[in-house]
Amino acid sequence: MAKKHITLLAKSSSGYFYNVEVYFEENNILAYCSCQAGENGMLCKHVKGIINGDDTILYDTKQKKELEQICNHLPETAIPLLVSEIKNTEDLLEEAKRNAKKAKKNLEKVLLGKIHKS
Ligand SMILES: [Zn+2]
């Protein structure tokens, strides 16, 4: 696949937009956003939105085709696997939080004599 570059305009909360520069590589996609987080080298919500195919992030709805092109290239990259790794880990974290809460309640029941109270 030939090297390619797309600039997407992503909505900002102020009603303006940020430039997201997307570079196609053979087995990868590089994405750089002009927002504060992006400038600081962090993965921002604009880039996250784009790799999730979320077209509500687009400032210009005419760019849906470009967004599609990016999403069509994703299966050739490690990105979907990494995204699902994050989701799975976050799900486990939520479950762990629920379990910790339950365990605290059980300790309260025992320690504070709440066993016979409804
Ligand atoms: Zn951004």
Backbone and ligand atoms as CSV (ligand in chain L), in Angstrom:
chain,resi,resn,atom,element,x,y,z
A,1,MET,N,N,0.846,-1.205,0.000
A,1,MET,CA,C,0.000,0.000,0.000
A,1,MET,C,C,0.877,1.250,0.000
A,2,ALA,N,N,0.541,2.176,-0.847
A,2,ALA,CA,C,1.314,3.420,-0.938
A,2,ALA,C,C,1.137,4.244,0.320
A,3,LYS,N,N,2.149,4.987,0.654
A,3,LYS,CA,C,2.064,5.858,1.823
A,3,LYS,C,C,0.998,6.905,1.592
A,4,LYS,N,N,0.289,7.202,2.643
A,4,LYS,CA,C,-0.842,8.075,2.494
A,4,LYS,C,C,-1.025,8.890,3.762
A,5,HIS,N,N,-1.632,9.990,3.598
A,5,HIS,CA,C,-1.825,10.893,4.721
A,5,HIS,C,C,-3.200,11.552,4.623
A,6,ILE,N,N,-3.895,11.581,5.753
A,6,ILE,CA,C,-5.217,12.224,5.806
A,6,ILE,C,C,-5.226,13.197,6.978
A,7,THR,N,N,-5.789,14.370,6.773
A,7,THR,CA,C,-6.018,15.273,7.896
A,7,THR,C,C,-7.513,15.284,8.197
A,8,LEU,N,N,-7.864,14.864,9.407
A,8,LEU,CA,C,-9.265,14.909,9.829
A,8,LEU,C,C,-9.451,16.089,10.766
A,9,LEU,N,N,-10.616,16.716,10.677
A,9,LEU,CA,C,-10.937,17.782,11.617
A,9,LEU,C,C,-11.827,17.197,12.700
A,10,ALA,N,N,-11.342,17.274,13.938
A,10,ALA,CA,C,-12.100,16.725,15.065
A,10,ALA,C,C,-12.711,17.865,15.867
A,11,LYS,N,N,-13.970,17.685,16.239
A,11,LYS,CA,C,-14.680,18.695,17.033
A,11,LYS,C,C,-13.980,18.951,18.362
A,12,SER,N,N,-13.905,20.207,18.738
A,12,SER,CA,C,-13.427,20.521,20.085
A,12,SER,C,C,-14.635,20.937,20.907
A,13,SER,N,N,-14.492,20.882,22.231
A,13,SER,CA,C,-15.643,21.228,23.078
A,13,SER,C,C,-16.001,22.708,22.958
A,14,SER,N,N,-15.072,23.523,22.466
A,14,SER,CA,C,-15.348,24.958,22.329
A,14,SER,C,C,-16.071,25.281,21.015
A,15,GLY,N,N,-16.344,24.239,20.211
A,15,GLY,CA,C,-17.040,24.469,18.953
A,15,GLY,C,C,-16.099,24.681,17.781
A,16,TYR,N,N,-14.821,24.751,18.072
A,16,TYR,CA,C,-13.812,24.875,17.029
A,16,TYR,C,C,-13.373,23.454,16.653
A,17,PHE,N,N,-12.229,23.305,16.031
A,17,PHE,CA,C,-11.791,21.953,15.693
A,17,PHE,C,C,-10.284,21.803,15.874
A,18,TYR,N,N,-9.872,20.558,15.970
A,18,TYR,CA,C,-8.444,20.225,16.015
A,18,TYR,C,C,-8.095,19.443,14.757
A,19,ASN,N,N,-6.857,19.561,14.339
A,19,ASN,CA,C,-6.385,18.757,13.205
A,19,ASN,C,C,-5.831,17.439,13.721
A,20,VAL,N,N,-6.332,16.364,13.164
A,20,VAL,CA,C,-5.746,15.064,13.468
A,20,VAL,C,C,-5.061,14.576,12.193
A,21,GLU,N,N,-3.746,14.490,12.267
A,21,GLU,CA,C,-2.951,14.027,11.122
A,21,GLU,C,C,-2.818,12.517,11.217
A,22,VAL,N,N,-3.306,11.838,10.201
A,22,VAL,CA,C,-3.251,10.375,10.201
A,22,VAL,C,C,-2.363,9.907,9.054
A,23,TYR,N,N,-1.374,9.112,9.390
A,23,TYR,CA,C,-0.442,8.580,8.396
A,23,TYR,C,C,-0.636,7.079,8.277
A,24,PHE,N,N,-0.824,6.631,7.048
A,24,PHE,CA,C,-0.971,5.197,6.790
A,24,PHE,C,C,0.396,4.582,6.552
A,25,GLU,N,N,0.683,3.527,7.303
A,25,GLU,CA,C,1.873,2.742,7.039
A,25,GLU,C,C,1.409,1.334,6.730
A,26,GLU,N,N,2.354,0.521,6.279
A,26,GLU,CA,C,1.939,-0.802,5.809
A,26,GLU,C,C,1.147,-1.573,6.860
A,27,ASN,N,N,1.677,-1.681,8.063
A,27,ASN,CA,C,0.945,-2.417,9.096
A,27,ASN,C,C,0.668,-1.558,10.320
A,28,ASN,N,N,0.513,-0.286,10.063
A,28,ASN,CA,C,0.294,0.621,11.189
A,28,ASN,C,C,-0.405,1.891,10.728
A,29,ILE,N,N,-0.905,2.611,11.731
A,29,ILE,CA,C,-1.443,3.944,11.501
A,29,ILE,C,C,-0.817,4.839,12.564
A,30,LEU,N,N,-0.370,6.012,12.147
A,30,LEU,CA,C,0.120,6.992,13.106
A,30,LEU,C,C,-0.878,8.127,13.139
A,31,ALA,N,N,-1.197,8.627,14.335
A,31,ALA,CA,C,-2.182,9.705,14.438
A,31,ALA,C,C,-1.701,10.746,15.438
A,32,TYR,N,N,-1.688,11.999,14.995
A,32,TYR,CA,C,-1.262,13.104,15.853
A,32,TYR,C,C,-2.343,14.163,15.867
A,33,CYS,N,N,-2.742,14.573,17.058
A,33,CYS,CA,C,-3.803,15.569,17.191
A,33,CYS,C,C,-3.211,16.881,17.686
A,34,SER,N,N,-3.816,17.983,17.258
A,34,SER,CA,C,-3.302,19.303,17.634
A,34,SER,C,C,-3.888,19.823,18.949
A,35,CYS,N,N,-4.693,19.008,19.644
A,35,CYS,CA,C,-5.250,19.463,20.926
A,35,CYS,C,C,-4.153,19.451,22.005
A,36,GLN,N,N,-4.491,19.988,23.176
A,36,GLN,CA,C,-3.519,20.091,24.266
A,36,GLN,C,C,-2.929,18.726,24.643
A,37,ALA,N,N,-3.817,17.751,24.837
A,37,ALA,CA,C,-3.354,16.413,25.221
A,37,ALA,C,C,-2.470,15.825,24.123
A,38,GLY,N,N,-2.907,15.995,22.888
A,38,GLY,CA,C,-2.148,15.475,21.757
A,38,GLY,C,C,-0.774,16.116,21.664
A,39,GLU,N,N,-0.734,17.439,21.873
A,39,GLU,CA,C,0.549,18.157,21.827
A,39,GLU,C,C,1.483,17.657,22.927
A,40,ASN,N,N,0.891,17.184,24.023
A,40,ASN,CA,C,1.686,16.666,25.132
A,40,ASN,C,C,2.035,15.194,24.968
A,41,GLY,N,N,1.757,14.656,23.790
A,41,GLY,CA,C,2.126,13.272,23.504
A,41,GLY,C,C,1.215,12.246,24.141
A,42,MET,N,N,-0.010,12.673,24.499
A,42,MET,CA,C,-0.946,11.731,25.103
A,42,MET,C,C,-1.998,11.291,24.086
A,43,LEU,N,N,-2.592,10.140,24.360
A,43,LEU,CA,C,-3.667,9.642,23.506
A,43,LEU,C,C,-4.935,10.396,23.883
A,44,CYS,N,N,-5.401,11.266,23.011
A,44,CYS,CA,C,-6.553,12.121,23.337
A,44,CYS,C,C,-7.856,11.488,22.863
A,45,LYS,N,N,-8.961,12.112,23.284
A,45,LYS,CA,C,-10.276,11.564,22.938
A,45,LYS,C,C,-10.567,11.667,21.447
A,46,HIS,N,N,-9.902,12.592,20.766
A,46,HIS,CA,C,-10.139,12.741,19.325
A,46,HIS,C,C,-9.572,11.548,18.555
A,47,VAL,N,N,-8.327,11.190,18.899
A,47,VAL,CA,C,-7.701,10.034,18.245
A,47,VAL,C,C,-8.439,8.755,18.649
A,48,LYS,N,N,-8.808,8.665,19.939
A,48,LYS,CA,C,-9.568,7.498,20.396
A,48,LYS,C,C,-10.874,7.377,19.618
A,49,GLY,N,N,-11.564,8.517,19.453
A,49,GLY,CA,C,-12.831,8.525,18.713
A,49,GLY,C,C,-12.629,8.039,17.292
A,50,ILE,N,N,-11.562,8.489,16.677
A,50,ILE,CA,C,-11.294,8.122,15.280
A,50,ILE,C,C,-11.025,6.623,15.151
A,51,ILE,N,N,-10.190,6.078,16.032
A,51,ILE,CA,C,-9.896,4.645,15.886
A,51,ILE,C,C,-11.082,3.782,16.309
A,52,ASN,N,N,-12.051,4.391,17.010
A,52,ASN,CA,C,-13.281,3.657,17.314
A,52,ASN,C,C,-14.348,3.871,16.238
A,53,GLY,N,N,-13.990,4.614,15.195
A,53,GLY,CA,C,-14.938,4.847,14.100
A,53,GLY,C,C,-16.110,5.725,14.495
A,54,ASP,N,N,-15.919,6.531,15.524
A,54,ASP,CA,C,-16.994,7.391,16.027
A,54,ASP,C,C,-17.103,8.659,15.178
A,55,ASP,N,N,-18.128,8.689,14.296
A,55,ASP,CA,C,-18.214,9.835,13.380
A,55,ASP,C,C,-18.788,11.094,14.043
A,56,THR,N,N,-19.242,10.988,15.292
A,56,THR,CA,C,-19.715,12.191,15.992
A,56,THR,C,C,-18.542,13.102,16.370
A,57,ILE,N,N,-17.331,12.584,16.251
A,57,ILE,CA,C,-16.142,13.365,16.569
A,57,ILE,C,C,-15.769,14.287,15.402
A,58,LEU,N,N,-16.318,14.005,14.231
A,58,LEU,CA,C,-15.961,14.776,13.036
A,58,LEU,C,C,-16.554,16.174,13.053
A,59,TYR,N,N,-15.734,17.148,12.776
A,59,TYR,CA,C,-16.171,18.537,12.662
A,59,TYR,C,C,-16.896,18.722,11.336
A,60,ASP,N,N,-16.361,18.063,10.314
A,60,ASP,CA,C,-16.925,18.147,8.966
A,60,ASP,C,C,-17.468,16.766,8.589
A,61,THR,N,N,-18.789,16.637,8.546
A,61,THR,CA,C,-19.397,15.324,8.305
A,61,THR,C,C,-19.042,14.775,6.917
A,62,LYS,N,N,-18.544,15.641,6.042
A,62,LYS,CA,C,-18.124,15.168,4.706
A,62,LYS,C,C,-16.897,14.279,4.811
A,63,GLN,N,N,-16.275,14.248,5.979
A,63,GLN,CA,C,-15.065,13.434,6.141
A,63,GLN,C,C,-15.355,11.996,6.571
A,64,LYS,N,N,-16.644,11.618,6.587
A,64,LYS,CA,C,-16.993,10.244,6.972
A,64,LYS,C,C,-16.266,9.216,6.121
A,65,LYS,N,N,-16.085,9.528,4.845
A,65,LYS,CA,C,-15.384,8.612,3.933
A,65,LYS,C,C,-13.940,8.406,4.365
A,66,GLU,N,N,-13.289,9.494,4.738
A,66,GLU,CA,C,-11.899,9.413,5.195
A,66,GLU,C,C,-11.818,8.589,6.478
A,67,LEU,N,N,-12.793,8.823,7.369
A,67,LEU,CA,C,-12.824,8.065,8.625
A,67,LEU,C,C,-12.957,6.569,8.323
A,68,GLU,N,N,-13.809,6.258,7.346
A,68,GLU,CA,C,-14.004,4.872,6.930
A,68,GLU,C,C,-12.708,4.257,6.413
A,69,GLN,N,N,-11.987,5.047,5.617
A,69,GLN,CA,C,-10.707,4.577,5.076
A,69,GLN,C,C,-9.755,4.192,6.197
A,70,ILE,N,N,-9.730,5.023,7.235
A,70,ILE,CA,C,-8.861,4.753,8.379
A,70,ILE,C,C,-9.302,3.457,9.060
A,71,CYS,N,N,-10.616,3.337,9.294
A,71,CYS,CA,C,-11.144,2.154,9.979
A,71,CYS,C,C,-10.922,0.887,9.165
A,72,ASN,N,N,-10.963,1.017,7.841
A,72,ASN,CA,C,-10.727,-0.147,6.980
A,72,ASN,C,C,-9.281,-0.635,7.061
A,73,HIS,N,N,-8.388,0.272,7.409
A,73,HIS,CA,C,-6.973,-0.088,7.498
A,73,HIS,C,C,-6.623,-0.684,8.867
A,74,LEU,N,N,-7.473,-0.425,9.863
A,74,LEU,CA,C,-7.171,-0.852,11.235
A,74,LEU,C,C,-6.919,-2.356,11.396
A,75,PRO,N,N,-7.713,-3.219,10.717
A,75,PRO,CA,C,-7.480,-4.655,10.910
A,75,PRO,C,C,-6.075,-5.108,10.509
A,76,GLU,N,N,-5.387,-4.310,9.711
A,76,GLU,CA,C,-4.018,-4.662,9.320
A,76,GLU,C,C,-2.995,-4.224,10.367
A,77,THR,N,N,-3.477,-3.584,11.419
A,77,THR,CA,C,-2.583,-3.069,12.455
A,77,THR,C,C,-2.818,-3.806,13.765
A,78,ALA,N,N,-1.994,-3.513,14.771
A,78,ALA,CA,C,-2.159,-4.115,16.098
A,78,ALA,C,C,-3.184,-3.339,16.932
A,79,ILE,N,N,-3.715,-2.255,16.359
A,79,ILE,CA,C,-4.555,-1.347,17.142
A,79,ILE,C,C,-5.826,-2.007,17.701
A,80,PRO,N,N,-6.604,-2.763,16.885
A,80,PRO,CA,C,-7.827,-3.364,17.459
A,80,PRO,C,C,-7.542,-4.268,18.655
A,81,LEU,N,N,-6.443,-5.017,18.575
A,81,LEU,CA,C,-6.076,-5.912,19.676
A,81,LEU,C,C,-5.752,-5.104,20.935
A,82,LEU,N,N,-4.997,-4.016,20.741
A,82,LEU,CA,C,-4.611,-3.186,21.880
A,82,LEU,C,C,-5.827,-2.498,22.490
A,83,VAL,N,N,-6.764,-2.079,21.629
A,83,VAL,CA,C,-7.989,-1.437,22.126
A,83,VAL,C,C,-8.801,-2.440,22.938
A,84,SER,N,N,-8.896,-3.689,22.434
A,84,SER,CA,C,-9.691,-4.667,23.176
A,84,SER,C,C,-8.992,-5.066,24.470
A,85,GLU,N,N,-7.665,-5.012,24.473
A,85,GLU,CA,C,-6.922,-5.278,25.710
A,85,GLU,C,C,-7.288,-4.250,26.781
A,86,ILE,N,N,-7.374,-2.994,26.375
A,86,ILE,CA,C,-7.741,-1.928,27.319
A,86,ILE,C,C,-9.146,-2.170,27.843
A,87,LYS,N,N,-10.069,-2.490,26.922
A,87,LYS,CA,C,-11.455,-2.693,27.332
A,87,LYS,C,C,-11.571,-3.870,28.303
A,88,ASN,N,N,-10.896,-4.986,27.958
A,88,ASN,CA,C,-10.952,-6.159,28.843
A,88,ASN,C,C,-10.389,-5.841,30.223
A,89,THR,N,N,-9.286,-5.116,30.248
A,89,THR,CA,C,-8.658,-4.782,31.520
A,89,THR,C,C,-9.545,-3.845,32.331
A,90,GLU,N,N,-10.180,-2.894,31.643
A,90,GLU,CA,C,-11.075,-1.974,32.355
A,90,GLU,C,C,-12.292,-2.712,32.910
A,91,ASP,N,N,-12.777,-3.704,32.164
A,91,ASP,CA,C,-13.895,-4.518,32.661
A,91,ASP,C,C,-13.483,-5.270,33.920
A,92,LEU,N,N,-12.275,-5.839,33.902
A,92,LEU,CA,C,-11.771,-6.566,35.074
A,92,LEU,C,C,-11.636,-5.627,36.268
A,93,LEU,N,N,-11.182,-4.404,35.975
A,93,LEU,CA,C,-11.015,-3.411,37.026
A,93,LEU,C,C,-12.368,-3.088,37.677
A,94,GLU,N,N,-13.401,-2.925,36.837
A,94,GLU,CA,C,-14.743,-2.653,37.350
A,94,GLU,C,C,-15.222,-3.803,38.228
A,95,GLU,N,N,-14.968,-5.031,37.761
A,95,GLU,CA,C,-15.381,-6.200,38.515
A,95,GLU,C,C,-14.645,-6.249,39.851
A,96,ALA,N,N,-13.336,-5.938,39.820
A,96,ALA,CA,C,-12.531,-5.940,41.038
A,96,ALA,C,C,-13.057,-4.900,42.019
A,97,LYS,N,N,-13.462,-3.733,41.497
A,97,LYS,CA,C,-14.017,-2.675,42.360
A,97,LYS,C,C,-15.302,-3.150,43.032
A,98,ARG,N,N,-16.174,-3.821,42.240
A,98,ARG,CA,C,-17.428,-4.332,42.807
A,98,ARG,C,C,-17.134,-5.366,43.888
A,99,ASN,N,N,-16.165,-6.243,43.617
A,99,ASN,CA,C,-15.813,-7.275,44.591
A,99,ASN,C,C,-15.231,-6.668,45.862
A,100,ALA,N,N,-14.411,-5.644,45.717
A,100,ALA,CA,C,-13.821,-4.977,46.880
A,100,ALA,C,C,-14.928,-4.337,47.723
A,101,LYS,N,N,-15.907,-3.742,47.057
A,101,LYS,CA,C,-17.020,-3.103,47.751
A,101,LYS,C,C,-17.815,-4.142,48.541
A,102,LYS,N,N,-18.066,-5.284,47.880
A,102,LYS,CA,C,-18.796,-6.380,48.509
A,102,LYS,C,C,-18.043,-6.877,49.736
A,103,ALA,N,N,-16.722,-7.055,49.590
A,103,ALA,CA,C,-15.888,-7.548,50.684
A,103,ALA,C,C,-15.918,-6.573,51.857
A,104,LYS,N,N,-15.909,-5.270,51.574
A,104,LYS,CA,C,-15.988,-4.263,52.640
A,104,LYS,C,C,-17.313,-4.347,53.370
A,105,LYS,N,N,-18.379,-4.555,52.606
A,105,LYS,CA,C,-19.710,-4.701,53.210
A,105,LYS,C,C,-19.739,-5.913,54.126
A,106,ASN,N,N,-19.130,-7.011,53.661
A,106,ASN,CA,C,-19.088,-8.226,54.478
A,106,ASN,C,C,-18.307,-7.984,55.767
A,107,LEU,N,N,-17.193,-7.263,55.665
A,107,LEU,CA,C,-16.394,-6.956,56.850
A,107,LEU,C,C,-17.207,-6.095,57.817
A,108,GLU,N,N,-17.925,-5.121,57.265
A,108,GLU,CA,C,-18.784,-4.271,58.102
A,108,GLU,C,C,-19.827,-5.095,58.829
A,109,LYS,N,N,-20.439,-6.016,58.092
A,109,LYS,CA,C,-21.473,-6.871,58.694
A,109,LYS,C,C,-20.911,-7.610,59.898
A,110,VAL,N,N,-19.700,-8.177,59.729
A,110,VAL,CA,C,-19.089,-8.976,60.782
A,110,VAL,C,C,-18.597,-8.070,61.909
A,111,LEU,N,N,-17.800,-7.079,61.544
A,111,LEU,CA,C,-17.104,-6.257,62.527
A,111,LEU,C,C,-18.052,-5.338,63.283
A,112,LEU,N,N,-19.047,-4.839,62.585
A,112,LEU,CA,C,-19.961,-3.870,63.218
A,112,LEU,C,C,-21.275,-4.521,63.654
A,113,GLY,N,N,-21.273,-5.854,63.654
A,113,GLY,CA,C,-22.442,-6.572,64.160
A,113,GLY,C,C,-23.694,-6.343,63.360
A,114,LYS,N,N,-23.554,-6.290,62.068
A,114,LYS,CA,C,-24.713,-6.013,61.221
A,114,LYS,C,C,-25.359,-7.283,60.684
A,115,ILE,N,N,-24.842,-8.438,61.176
A,115,ILE,CA,C,-25.293,-9.703,60.617
A,115,ILE,C,C,-26.812,-9.881,60.729
A,116,HIS,N,N,-27.380,-9.529,61.904
A,116,HIS,CA,C,-28.806,-9.823,62.128
A,116,HIS,C,C,-29.713,-8.672,61.729
A,117,LYS,N,N,-29.100,-7.613,61.257
A,117,LYS,CA,C,-29.938,-6.502,60.779
A,117,LYS,C,C,-30.211,-6.706,59.310
A,118,SER,N,N,-31.373,-6.270,58.883
A,118,SER,CA,C,-31.718,-6.450,57.477
A,118,SER,C,C,-31.132,-5.350,56.632
L,1,ZN,ZN,ZN,-7.013,15.570,20.431
